[in-house]
Amino acid sequence: RTLREEVLTTAEGPMPRNTARVLIEIMKDLVRFHGNERRQLELAHDFRTAASGKPRIIRRLMRRHHLLEMPEEWNQVAFDDHVHDANTKGRKSSTHLIMDAWVKGIRRLRVIFYNHITPGSATELIEAARIMEVDVRIGIEFSAPMRDKYVQLIWVPRGFADAQAYLCFLAEAPAMDLMAQGRMVSEYQQRHILALLDRFNEVHRRDISQRFGIEMAPLDPRAFRSFVGGGQASLVHLGRFILNRMLSPMRSRAKELQERKESVDKGQREADQQVLAAMDALEPDDIIETYLYPEKNPDLPDPIIPRDDPDMPEMLRLSPYQLIRKLSAIHSGYRITLNLSNLDAADVLEVLYDCEGDVTRLEIFNLKDYVAGKTDHLAEICDIQAALNDGNAIALKRIIRNAIERLSEFDGSTAARRVEKLTGILHDIALFKSMYKGAPLKARIGSDSTGQSRRFHGMGLAVQETLPQRAQGELRRTRRHPRLVIPMTMRVFRQATYIPQDGVNPFLRGVCKVLPRLSALRRLFQKKRVDWFVQEDSARMETPGNIVTLGGIHSHYANRIIPDDATDGRTRPRLSWQYLQTNLKNGLKVAAGFIPAFATFFFTYDWWVLAYLGAPIWFSITGLRNILQSVLGGGGIRRSPLLRWNDYVSWQRLTDSLLYTGFSVPLLDFVVKTVALSEGLGITTASHPVELYALMALANGIYISGHNIFRGFPKGAVFANFFRSILSIPLAVLFNMAFGGLLAFSGAVNVDDVLQKWAAVISKLASDCVAGIIEGGSDRFQNIRRRYREYRSKLKQLFDVYAELELLFPEEKVLKLLSSPRKVQMSHNAEAIELEKILIINALDLLYFWMYQPRSRSALQRILRTMPPEEREIFLRTQTVLQRHKAISQMFIDGVVGRNFMKALAFYLDRSEEYLRDIQKMAGAAER
């Protein structure tokens, strides 16, 4: 919760959500590169750069970290209907999984558990998803025998308001009994994994030792159980565990081969290099395929084939129909998804018919199976889904007859029984298609991601049409992209909802109703919300599809058996402009802009004033404009007394402006004014002053818009900066007349010649005057918008805590209770005492906002005006907790802000009373 609030609050600019995603991804890399100080410093620099929220920087960092840009409205259709966390065979904890899903842009997630789920796992998953606003579903996968294979059915109980409701469901006797039976199934299945471990110790370990020339110790079953942790032991875990135990002897072997490189012949060196390459590229999947698959261990029973075993749990003996009947008796609201792994079209027909319409979802596409090449059956299963949803008896009959014809080619009792069953379905098509008449058979598409394998794509899929145009263009342009466009199409429809804004004149609202087609007029008085409607039963196989993976794959896997130059420190790091020291970089930017500006004035003018002072004057105009607009946008004269004027100035933004304004001098003064207008068209300040300044303003506008697009500014800023130059034309003409009048009044000669020389400077001054007003207003608006966001979040927390206090003391007036410091303490209610501390911390945060955040006072004043009187009273009363100097000072001493608390404590003691007086006055004015 804290992480999400921090990154969304820190993120500035027009892309706050995408900025927040990048910030979290950089945080993860900072932890991942522990020990590599240089790389961590680079990432820390990236973090600070990303926090500025500049679109060009954010998009560059998203490409670097393999993130697709998502719409800021957060309305993308991005999902994954089959993922695993660390409670089964996944690598990530539930919290980590939800955080990564949000970073990737996933809005809907279905997490699959095997056979059972623990209350702790469910609580963590649901709470984390609620905080990150991810729509999560918990699915429990059960296996049911059907002839010579197991059918996987995913049970998703529905209808729970929150984590507490789900916990209450798990605490009911039927659910507890089901989970107990599920645990027995998991323990039974995990015995096969432990048997494989013993088999590896007895047979395969020697083969690995001989293959790589290493001495590998036997695997300890207890160490393996500890490695699995809270998950369920699987082949994925065992493959990873074996590789981890091989790394140390492989590194020793690699060191030995490297040391003897000079003492062996060429043929042996080549053989040694092949061994080193094989060890370095070895993956857990290689170990699983080579040593752990059933065909590699024929003396062990195949776990995917049902057998008559007296130790088999009763739940593994239930048919699909019996299993669903058992699940439906436990909870009335549920969805059943059929996992299509290892099933063909005939199997799907049997399961759907036998379960009498209770299977409402088909996992029509599993990304892991697709990458492994197990998709030959999908097209026909899609046809089954379409025939049932359309009620098309003709198509359904054709599909069943095709399945019967294929099975008739095989001999044996199993094929005969299957043909007999399908023939029965063929004669009962009317009943079969009626099972899905009112409830269509919907599709589910998942990655089956565990985070353990580098061969398969990570979690997350998205419908391309719902992504921003830039992201769609990036997918089209990049041929060797790590992402994959899967051969599936899902129909989505864009829908817009117009919500009337409060306070709009009734007459204008009526005009919008009468003229609904005038969208431009409607946008002035109504808020537009764009969303996507997904036709879930429309998924079908099609090439090319419109669904793209959000996770990529690693093209090369390395165990780092031999450290390369980059990791052992033998090479000097490259000098990078991106990570250059900030002050030095800013100085180089100013110099790079100043040189062409000075050269233009020096070589084109004989008059010493312009030759030597033209560039400093030009730069002074730009610098002063940037400083004034930042100060005025941040608070101006009414700013906080604790902030100096330079606290509002972004020096990086200032140096960027100076860099680009330096290159505008040769463009405007030499190319446009002198060469094109004066010498080419004969337009001067004496002959055509309006035309001169208009054309110079147009050229300046095109230049400014061009470098704004290059720097990745939003479209609104690009258009505003273009039209600012047009607005500066009359002001430039006015300045020209004023300066001409002053020169004439002072007795100067050749006034027109002087004005012609200063024309570019006058045009620049007029443009920057207009820019100062426009961009200063924009800075003010952005600051107030950010403060609105911070205040709304903090006030929501404050009112939530107050509501909990009201529930704890139903017979007390909580506002009066808060006015007396001792009453809460004397109640001996530990929860109330803790809530009071949270109120104090919230009040301290609001005090910080008030004193240190630009435009915080303006934002709070507007919020108080729109607050209902009751909420305004609650806000004021809850802030009076700041008067408890002794208790709050003790909190500072106890470490509420860390060990270095003296400055913060002094700030609180000095400013809390002033803050309380100011908000009391502001609340009184708002009430009046």
Disulfide bonds with the S-S distance in Angstrom:
none
